[in-house]
Amino acid sequence: MTLLSIDWFFIIEKVLLISVVLVLSLVVAMYSTWGERKVAAWIQDRLGPNRAGPMGLLQPLADGGKLFFKEEIIPTNSSRFLFILGPSIAMMVACMTSAVIPWGDTLVIAGRQVSLQIADVNIGILFIFGVVSMGVYGIMIGGWASNNKFSLLASVRAASQIISYELPMGLALIALLMLTGSLSLKDIVEQQRHSLWNVCYQPLGFFIFLVCAFAECNRAPFDLPEAENELNGGYHLEYSSMKLGFFLFAEYINMFISSALIATMYFGGYAFPYMDSLGLDPNVVTILGFVALFLKTIFFIFFFMWVRWTVPRFRYDQLMRLGWKVMIPLALANMLITGALILARQH
């Protein structure tokens, strides 16, 4: 009987990489809550968190402890299984999208090449869209299972908003794929490594993708699903303890992953100018590339927060009109113009 040969080093390598990316996502999401309040305080000329630890750096730990020790409440008239399933799907979907992002080039460890990408699939962008579309189920199930009309209304608003803005986001990416000719995020980064960043070729596509990312992450000015002054908290109104924490964490992880995706597809990812002409050890260049991607991601997270405390919330009719009557026609026009320019260049 022939036993299948198993590459244990490959399995250990991927398990470690998955663990590091998961921990990184959770830590960034945790400290994004601290950063959110610090940015708000800076914009509004306040101090922000400053009691728990130096500069309030222990505030996220205090918030997490509070959520852990809060009473776990499940409404009597709710569907218990679905009530638990909703935040679980939201958290799972948020963490899965990081699997195809290339966080760096390749490290050489003990003569073995280790890619800083969990899964280099040739349909990486389609994988992200497939996973992100599942996030609607977490929100809808959570709102419906609560047996609360405000939660249900917020979840319906969230679902229609996310579906509406997925369309122009996909159309904007079609124009990008027409230029790159690949669905692999690794290939897209490598092409930018040896030429200009894609934002130079697709400024309109980048703008459309950025606006749609705000809507997909339920970030202001598109935070209609949680409109506190209208819906008393939104689709997670009936949730408490870590179930509420899962919904909140999922939003911040989505913001982190969206920022990493924007940096990867339009701003070179881990590539930075003159990285191949520094004359440094390849492992050092790979580490510098990871730092470059992380700094780009942090910049876009800051931009998400800056917009939240600067731009007022849209009305719901304005949000839907912007999606269907402005973003989709713009994305279609961008796609047609891109196609025409590619044909003109070929001939």
DRENROFI-785676 format. One line per field, with one value per residue (C-alpha): residue number from 1; x, y, z; residue in one letter. Coordinates in steps of 0.05 Angstrom, whole numbers, m for minus. Each point is the difference from the previous one (the first is absolute). Example, Ala and Ser with C-alpha at 12.3 -4.5 7.8 and 13.67 -1.06 7.14 Angstrom:
! DRENROFI-785676
tipa	(1,2)
xx	(246,27)
yy	(m90,69)
zz	(156,m13)
keke	(a,s)
END
This chain:
! DRENROFI-785676
tipa	(1,2,3,4,5,6,7,8,9,10,11,12,13,14,15,16,17,18,19,20,21,22,23,24,25,26,27,28,29,30,31,32,33,34,35,36,37,38,39,40,41,42,43,44,45,46,47,48,49,50,51,52,53,54,55,56,57,58,59,60,61,62,63,64,65,66,67,68,69,70,71,72,73,74,75,76,77,78,79,80,81,82,83,84,85,86,87,88,89,90,91,92,93,94,95,96,97,98,99,100,101,102,103,104,105,106,107,108,109,110,111,112,113,114,115,116,117,118,119,120,121,122,123,124,125,126,127,128,129,130,131,132,133,134,135,136,137,138,139,140,141,142,143,144,145,146,147,148,149,150,151,152,153,154,155,156,157,158,159,160,161,162,163,164,165,166,167,168,169,170,171,172,173,174,175,176,177,178,179,180,181,182,183,184,185,186,187,188,189,190,191,192,193,194,195,196,197,198,199,200,201,202,203,204,205,206,207,208,209,210,211,212,213,214,215,216,217,218,219,220,221,222,223,224,225,226,227,228,229,230,231,232,233,234,235,236,237,238,239,240,241,242,243,244,245,246,247,248,249,250,251,252,253,254,255,256,257,258,259,260,261,262,263,264,265,266,267,268,269,270,271,272,273,274,275,276,277,278,279,280,281,282,283,284,285,286,287,288,289,290,291,292,293,294,295,296,297,298,299,300,301,302,303,304,305,306,307,308,309,310,311,312,313,314,315,316,317,318,319,320,321,322,323,324,325,326,327,328,329,330,331,332,333,334,335,336,337,338,339,340,341,342,343,344,345,346,347)
xx	(0,30,m5,m8,61,m17,42,m3,44,m51,m57,38,18,m72,m27,50,m16,m75,10,43,m49,m59,34,23,m72,m28,54,m9,m76,8,45,m42,m52,53,23,m72,m9,68,m13,m69,31,54,m51,m46,57,m9,47,m33,16,56,m15,11,75,48,m39,m59,35,m33,m70,m13,17,m47,m55,12,m2,m66,m30,24,m31,m65,m63,m15,m73,m39,m71,m55,m36,62,24,58,40,m5,12,68,14,m6,61,39,m9,18,65,18,m10,41,59,m3,11,72,20,16,34,75,29,71,45,37,45,57,5,50,1,m76,m41,m58,m53,m33,m67,m46,m30,25,m62,m7,m71,17,m46,m59,14,m3,m66,m29,19,m20,m69,m11,6,m71,m25,31,m33,m68,m2,20,m53,m55,16,m5,m75,4,m29,55,54,m37,m7,74,20,m43,31,69,m13,m28,58,54,m31,m9,73,29,m21,40,58,2,m6,58,43,m18,35,61,0,m3,67,34,m29,1,m45,58,18,72,4,m32,52,58,m23,0,69,31,m43,m46,m52,m70,m29,37,m36,m67,m13,m75,m2,37,m49,m60,31,17,m72,m28,47,m29,m70,21,31,m60,45,m23,m28,m31,m14,m75,m7,20,m31,m5,m46,m48,5,24,64,m16,1,38,m48,m17,71,45,66,46,m54,m4,76,2,m43,42,66,m23,m11,70,31,m38,28,71,m8,m32,58,50,m38,1,74,12,m40,12,62,50,m13,66,38,33,45,71,m10,39,58,17,51,m27,m10,m64,m29,12,m35,m59,m6,4,m55,m45,13,m17,m66,m17,14,m43,m56,6,m5,m66,m27,15,m36,m61,0,13,m60,m45,12,m2,m57,m73,m43,m40,m75,m19,m30,64,42,m40,m3,76,10,m48,0,71,48,m25,m1,69,27,m29,29,68,m3,m18,54,52,m19,3,69,26,m25,29,67,1,m15)
yy	(0,66,58,70,42,61,63,15,62,29,m14,31,60,12,m10,50,50,m7,10,62,31,m15,29,61,12,m5,45,52,m3,7,60,31,13,39,35,18,37,33,24,26,36,30,26,26,30,m49,m48,m67,m62,17,m37,m74,m5,50,41,m47,m58,m50,25,m55,m53,33,1,m74,m19,38,m38,m67,11,30,m41,m46,15,m38,27,m50,7,m4,m59,m23,m37,55,53,m31,m16,72,31,m65,7,74,m15,m60,38,58,m45,m43,58,8,m68,23,66,m2,31,m3,m33,m64,m15,m50,m39,m58,m6,m3,54,23,43,53,m17,m53,m20,25,m19,23,25,40,59,m47,m35,66,19,m68,3,73,m14,m51,56,22,m65,14,68,m24,m62,41,53,m50,m49,57,3,76,45,52,m54,m30,69,14,m67,10,68,m29,m57,47,48,m53,m33,68,20,m68,13,63,m29,m61,43,44,m63,m25,61,m15,m73,22,35,m54,m61,m40,m14,m18,54,m24,12,69,20,m27,40,64,m18,12,58,55,m15,m16,63,39,m40,m7,63,m3,m74,12,54,m45,m58,45,27,m70,m25,52,m26,m74,12,40,58,73,33,m66,m27,m5,m71,25,69,8,61,m37,m74,m2,m35,m37,m74,m20,36,m63,m25,4,m27,m32,m10,75,1,m47,47,60,m36,m25,72,21,m62,15,71,m27,m51,52,47,m56,m16,72,4,m66,13,74,20,m55,m44,m21,32,67,44,m24,m63,m42,49,7,m56,m30,m73,m27,m17,72,26,m47,26,72,m17,m26,64,42,m37,7,76,8,m39,43,63,m24,m20,71,26,m42,31,71,m4,m27,62,49,m18,m3,m62,m7,m10,m69,24,40,m62,m44,55,8,m75,m13,67,24,m56,m53,47,27,m71,m20,63,m15,m71,22,54,m49,m50,53,24,m72,m12,67,m18,m68,29)
zz	(0,m23,49,m26,12,42,m1,74,m8,m49,49,59,m44,m20,71,27,m56,12,75,m11,m49,45,62,m41,m24,71,30,m55,9,75,m4,m56,54,38,m63,m18,66,m5,m71,22,58,m44,m50,55,42,57,37,m14,42,49,65,m14,m9,m32,m53,13,m35,47,m16,m52,53,49,m53,m17,74,8,m59,27,68,m22,10,m59,m20,m53,m10,19,m66,m44,m40,45,m53,m52,53,15,m74,m23,35,m12,m76,3,37,m43,m65,25,16,m64,m48,23,m28,m71,16,m14,64,m28,m51,17,60,m6,65,5,m76,m4,m34,44,m34,44,m30,28,m67,m67,m40,m72,14,63,m15,m15,66,37,m33,14,74,9,m29,56,51,m18,29,68,4,m27,45,61,m13,m15,56,52,m11,5,m53,6,m8,m60,m33,10,m28,m62,m10,9,m50,m54,11,m5,m62,m34,10,m18,m72,m14,41,m46,m62,24,9,m70,m29,44,m23,m73,13,41,m34,65,58,45,51,m1,m75,7,52,m41,m61,42,27,m69,m23,26,52,m26,30,m55,m54,36,42,m12,15,65,20,m14,38,59,5,m6,54,48,m16,5,69,25,14,3,m40,m20,70,m11,27,69,m3,76,m1,m46,18,72,m17,m64,m17,64,47,39,5,61,27,m52,m52,m5,2,m60,m41,20,m10,m69,m22,20,m31,m64,1,10,m57,m46,13,m15,m64,m24,15,m37,m63,m11,40,m14,61,30,m58,12,m44,m13,42,m51,m4,74,m2,65,19,m31,68,23,m62,14,71,m25,m50,56,39,m62,m10,74,m1,m62,34,64,m43,m31,69,22,m62,18,70,m26,m47,57,42,m58,m48,25,m10,m64,0,m24,m65,m14,14,m48,m54,4,m8,m58,m38,11,19,m50,m60,19,6,m67,m33,32,m26,m71,m2,26,m54,m55,23,1,m71,m24,31,m33,m69)
keke	(m,t,l,l,s,i,d,w,f,f,i,i,e,k,v,l,l,i,s,v,v,l,v,l,s,l,v,v,a,m,y,s,t,w,g,e,r,k,v,a,a,w,i,q,d,r,l,g,p,n,r,a,g,p,m,g,l,l,q,p,l,a,d,g,g,k,l,f,f,k,e,e,i,i,p,t,n,s,s,r,f,l,f,i,l,g,p,s,i,a,m,m,v,a,c,m,t,s,a,v,i,p,w,g,d,t,l,v,i,a,g,r,q,v,s,l,q,i,a,d,v,n,i,g,i,l,f,i,f,g,v,v,s,m,g,v,y,g,i,m,i,g,g,w,a,s,n,n,k,f,s,l,l,a,s,v,r,a,a,s,q,i,i,s,y,e,l,p,m,g,l,a,l,i,a,l,l,m,l,t,g,s,l,s,l,k,d,i,v,e,q,q,r,h,s,l,w,n,v,c,y,q,p,l,g,f,f,i,f,l,v,c,a,f,a,e,c,n,r,a,p,f,d,l,p,e,a,e,n,e,l,n,g,g,y,h,l,e,y,s,s,m,k,l,g,f,f,l,f,a,e,y,i,n,m,f,i,s,s,a,l,i,a,t,m,y,f,g,g,y,a,f,p,y,m,d,s,l,g,l,d,p,n,v,v,t,i,l,g,f,v,a,l,f,l,k,t,i,f,f,i,f,f,f,m,w,v,r,w,t,v,p,r,f,r,y,d,q,l,m,r,l,g,w,k,v,m,i,p,l,a,l,a,n,m,l,i,t,g,a,l,i,l,a,r,q,h)
END
